Amino acid sequence: MKIMQLTGIRQMAMREAPTPTIQADTDVLIKMTVVGVCGSDVHYYTEGKIGSQVVAYPFAVGHESAGIVEAVGAAVTRVKPGDRIAIEPGMPCWGCDQCLAGRPHTCRQLKYLGCPGQAEGCLSEYLVMPETSCFPIPDDMTFDEAALSEPLSIGLYGVKMSIPMPGANIGILGVGPIGLSVLLPARSMGAHHIYVTDKIDARLDLARRAGADWTGNPDAQDVVAEINDVEPLQLDAVFECCGQQEAMDQAIELLKPGGKLVLIGIPPTTDRVSFNIDNLRRKEIAIQNIRRQNHCVQPALDMIARRDFDVNIMVTHRFPFDETKASFDLLADYRDGVVKAMVDIP
């Protein structure tokens, strides 16, 4: 089969590899159809690492995906050959203290697609996953929508870990795919006013179409002053979705006393961030980190299936499999108003 692998910083090559086979009774062999390119994939492409996770070349990234079941192990009951599925990239052990506490996303032995040292990613023609990572989708759901359930489930998890949405006034700082994945469920779950910032005007236009009440570009205006002018009591929760220090500083200035800061963005080039402790302490700001998704894939798929919103609004570009590198370059350079690039696997 063909597999697309990172071979160095900003280097990528298509290679031939053995088609994976079913090894365990609970394995599922999947013919891949589409892969969404995530910001974390691009971090590995441009930096070769995220924090302590360092790429050993060659290595395939990719974890937002969908496909068709090709074959199943003898004990598989969840899916059958021919089923169209969304793929949860996490592969927990289901037996450690974290899994038993309902936290498989922080499993002690977690393997995750496209994560160095854990599992090769899904930029390949075939993939083997445990059946617990395979989610059947309805006939009227597209493969794009199935793959987009992965970032959506992260945003949905962030919303669930924040505050009750009905009547809430919230901020979303950074409105790429993850910011949009917060905006869409927050709007559908009853958020009152949603304030969005980004440095790319095309993304702000998209956010307004997705339901944002106010948008602003911090490179062109004082977003903190403008939002605080509209909301003198300030915001109930702020979702930091870009991993930038300046956005974290803005979040503290935007939150009301007792407000909640939800950190979802991944800082691209540093292992440390800082906060104004005087403001943080005096306001008694709560900080909630979000680590991927936790039991939110099926709820995200259900929201898509019910048409609570149109998740396809995220997709701005698509590429054939052999042009995957061009999709990574586009995202790495933030060109052409890109939000989400999809790679079609033939």
C-alpha positions in Angstrom: 0.0 0.0 0.0 1.0 3.7 -0.3 1.8 5.7 2.9 2.7 9.4 3.1 5.5 9.9 5.7 7.4 12.9 7.1 11.1 12.5 6.2 12.5 15.7 7.7 11.6 19.3 8.6 9.0 20.4 5.9 9.9 17.2 4.0 7.4 14.4 3.0 7.5 11.5 0.7 5.1 8.8 -0.6 6.4 5.3 0.1 5.4 1.7 -0.4 4.6 -0.3 2.8 3.1 -3.7 3.6 -0.7 -3.5 3.9 -1.4 -4.0 7.6 -3.2 -7.2 8.7 -5.5 -8.1 11.5 -3.5 -9.3 14.5 -6.0 -9.4 17.3 -9.6 -10.7 17.4 -10.8 -7.1 18.1 -8.9 -5.5 15.1 -10.6 -3.8 12.2 -8.9 -3.4 8.8 -10.1 -0.1 7.2 -9.8 1.2 3.6 -9.1 4.9 4.1 -11.2 7.5 2.2 -10.3 10.9 3.6 -7.9 12.5 6.1 -8.2 16.0 7.5 -5.0 17.9 8.2 -4.8 19.1 11.7 -2.7 21.9 13.2 -0.8 19.3 15.3 0.1 17.4 12.2 1.6 20.7 10.8 3.5 21.2 14.1 5.3 17.9 13.5 5.8 18.9 9.9 7.4 22.2 10.6 9.0 21.7 14.0 9.6 17.9 14.2 8.0 17.7 17.6 5.3 18.9 20.0 6.8 19.3 23.5 8.3 15.9 24.5 6.8 14.1 21.4 9.7 14.1 18.9 9.4 12.6 15.4 11.8 9.8 14.4 11.9 9.8 10.6 10.3 8.5 8.5 6.9 8.8 10.2 3.3 9.2 9.1 1.1 11.7 10.8 -2.7 12.2 10.5 -5.5 11.3 12.9 -8.7 12.9 11.5 -10.1 10.3 9.2 -12.9 8.1 7.9 -13.1 5.0 5.8 -14.8 1.7 4.9 -14.4 -1.5 6.9 -12.5 -4.1 4.8 -12.3 -7.0 7.3 -12.8 -7.6 11.0 -11.3 -9.9 13.7 -13.3 -12.9 15.0 -14.5 -11.1 18.1 -15.6 -7.8 16.5 -19.3 -7.0 16.9 -19.3 -3.2 16.6 -18.8 -3.0 12.8 -18.8 -5.4 9.8 -17.2 -5.4 6.3 -18.7 -2.7 4.2 -19.6 -0.3 7.0 -18.8 3.3 6.6 -17.0 4.6 9.7 -15.5 7.5 11.6 -12.3 6.8 13.4 -11.4 7.8 16.9 -7.6 8.1 16.9 -7.1 7.2 20.6 -6.4 3.5 21.4 -6.5 3.2 25.2 -5.7 0.1 27.2 -9.1 0.2 29.0 -7.5 -1.3 32.2 -5.4 1.3 33.9 -6.5 3.7 36.6 -7.2 6.4 34.1 -9.4 4.3 31.9 -11.2 2.8 34.9 -11.9 6.3 36.2 -13.6 7.3 32.9 -10.5 9.0 31.4 -9.4 6.9 28.5 -8.0 10.0 26.8 -5.3 10.1 29.5 -4.7 6.4 29.5 -1.3 5.4 31.0 -0.6 3.2 27.9 -2.5 5.3 25.3 -1.6 4.9 21.7 -2.7 7.7 19.4 -2.7 7.9 15.6 0.1 10.0 14.3 1.8 10.5 17.7 5.5 9.8 17.7 6.4 6.7 19.6 2.8 5.5 19.7 1.3 4.8 16.3 1.8 5.7 12.7 -0.8 8.1 11.4 -3.6 7.5 8.9 -2.1 9.1 5.8 -2.1 5.7 4.2 -4.4 3.5 2.0 -5.2 1.0 4.8 -5.2 1.2 8.5 -5.8 -1.3 11.4 -7.6 0.0 14.5 -9.3 -1.7 17.5 -13.1 -1.9 17.1 -13.5 0.5 20.0 -12.1 3.2 17.7 -14.6 2.5 14.9 -17.9 4.4 14.8 -20.5 3.5 12.2 -22.0 6.5 10.4 -25.5 6.9 8.8 -25.9 6.6 5.1 -26.5 10.3 4.6 -23.4 11.4 6.5 -20.4 12.1 4.2 -16.9 10.9 4.8 -15.8 14.5 5.3 -18.4 14.9 8.1 -17.2 11.7 9.7 -13.6 12.8 9.7 -14.6 16.2 11.0 -16.1 14.6 14.0 -12.6 14.3 15.4 -11.8 18.0 15.8 -15.5 18.7 16.6 -15.3 16.2 19.5 -12.4 18.1 20.9 -14.3 21.4 20.8 -17.4 19.7 22.2 -15.3 18.3 25.1 -14.0 21.7 25.8 -17.5 23.2 25.9 -18.6 20.4 28.2 -15.7 21.0 30.5 -16.3 24.8 30.7 -19.6 26.2 32.0 -23.3 25.6 31.2 -23.8 27.3 27.9 -27.4 28.5 28.1 -27.2 32.3 28.5 -23.4 32.4 28.7 -21.3 35.1 27.2 -18.1 33.5 25.9 -14.9 34.3 23.9 -13.1 32.2 21.4 -9.5 33.3 20.7 -8.4 31.7 17.5 -11.0 30.4 15.1 -9.3 27.8 13.0 -10.9 24.3 13.0 -10.7 23.9 16.8 -12.1 27.4 17.5 -15.0 26.6 15.0 -15.4 23.3 16.8 -16.1 25.2 20.0 -18.3 27.8 18.3 -20.7 25.4 16.6 -21.7 23.3 19.6 -21.6 26.3 22.0 -24.1 28.2 19.7 -26.3 25.1 19.4 -26.2 24.5 23.2 -27.5 28.0 24.0 -24.6 30.4 24.4 -25.9 34.0 24.5 -23.2 36.1 23.0 -20.0 34.7 21.3 -17.0 36.9 20.8 -14.3 35.6 18.4 -10.8 36.8 17.5 -8.3 35.8 14.9 -5.5 37.3 12.9 -6.9 36.0 9.6 -9.8 38.0 8.3 -11.1 35.1 6.2 -11.5 33.0 9.3 -13.4 35.8 11.0 -15.8 35.9 8.0 -16.3 32.2 8.4 -16.9 32.6 12.1 -19.7 35.1 11.5 -21.3 32.7 9.1 -21.0 30.0 11.8 -22.8 32.1 14.3 -20.4 34.4 16.0 -22.0 37.7 17.3 -18.8 39.7 17.2 -15.4 39.2 15.5 -12.1 41.1 15.8 -8.6 41.0 14.5 -6.0 41.7 17.3 -3.5 42.9 14.7 -5.9 45.6 13.6 -7.8 46.6 16.8 -7.8 46.5 20.6 -10.0 43.5 20.9 -9.9 43.5 24.7 -11.1 47.1 25.0 -13.8 46.6 22.4 -15.2 43.4 23.9 -15.1 44.9 27.4 -16.9 48.0 26.2 -19.7 45.8 24.9 -19.6 43.5 27.9 -18.7 45.7 30.9 -19.3 42.7 33.3 -16.9 40.7 31.1 -17.1 37.2 29.8 -18.2 34.0 31.7 -15.7 31.8 29.8 -12.9 32.2 27.3 -11.6 29.4 25.0 -8.0 29.8 24.0 -7.7 27.9 20.7 -4.5 29.2 19.1 -1.7 28.4 21.6 -0.4 32.0 21.7 0.8 33.8 24.8 -0.8 37.1 23.8 -4.2 35.3 23.5 -3.8 33.9 27.0 -3.0 37.4 28.3 -6.1 38.7 26.5 -8.2 36.0 28.0 -7.4 37.0 31.6 -8.3 40.6 30.7 -11.6 39.5 29.2 -12.8 37.2 32.0 -15.1 38.3 34.8 -14.3 37.4 38.4 -15.0 33.7 38.8 -14.7 33.2 35.0 -13.2 30.1 33.4 -10.3 29.9 31.0 -10.3 26.8 28.8 -6.9 26.1 27.2 -7.2 24.0 24.0 -4.6 25.5 21.6 -1.1 24.0 21.4 1.8 26.5 21.8 3.9 25.9 18.6 7.4 26.8 19.8 7.6 26.8 23.6 7.1 24.5 26.5 6.1 27.3 29.0 3.4 29.9 29.2 2.8 32.6 31.8 -0.1 34.5 33.4 -0.4 37.8 35.2 -0.8 36.2 38.7 -2.2 39.4 40.2 -5.2 39.4 37.8 -5.5 35.6 37.8 -5.6 35.5 41.7 -7.8 38.6 42.3 -10.4 37.5 39.7 -10.2 33.9 41.0 -9.9 32.6 37.4 -10.3 28.9 37.0 -8.1 27.3 34.3 -9.1 24.1 32.5 -6.8 22.3 30.1 -8.3 20.2 27.4 -6.6 17.0 26.3 -8.1 15.8 23.0 -11.6 14.3 23.4 -13.2 12.2 26.1 -16.3 10.1 25.3 -17.3 12.9 22.8 -16.9 11.2 19.4 -20.4 9.7 19.3 -22.1 12.9 20.7 -20.2 14.8 18.0 -21.4 12.4 15.3 -25.0 12.7 16.7 -24.9 16.5 16.4 -23.7 16.2 12.8 -26.3 13.6 12.0 -29.1 15.8 13.5 -27.9 18.7 11.5 -27.5 20.9 14.6 -25.1 22.9 12.5 -23.2 22.4 9.2 -19.7 21.1 10.1 -18.7 21.3 6.4 -18.2 25.0 6.8 -14.7 24.2 8.1 -13.6 22.6 4.8 -11.9 25.3 2.6 -9.4 23.2 0.6 -8.9 19.6 -0.6 -6.0 17.7 -2.2 -5.4 14.3 -3.8 -3.3 11.9 -1.8 -0.1 12.5 -3.8 -0.3 16.2 -3.2 -0.5 15.9 0.6 2.7 18.0 1.0 1.0 21.0 -0.7 -1.8 20.8 1.8 0.7 20.9 4.7 2.6 23.8 3.1 -0.7 25.7 2.7 -1.6 25.3 6.3 1.9 25.9 7.6 2.0 29.3 5.9 -1.7 30.2 6.6 -2.3 30.9 2.9 -5.4 31.5 0.9 -7.7 31.8 4.0 -7.2 28.1 4.7 -9.1 26.6 7.7 -9.4 22.9 7.0 -7.7 21.0 4.2 -8.9 17.5 3.4 -6.8 14.8 1.7 -8.7 12.3 -0.5 -7.3 8.7 -0.3 -8.1 6.8 -3.6 
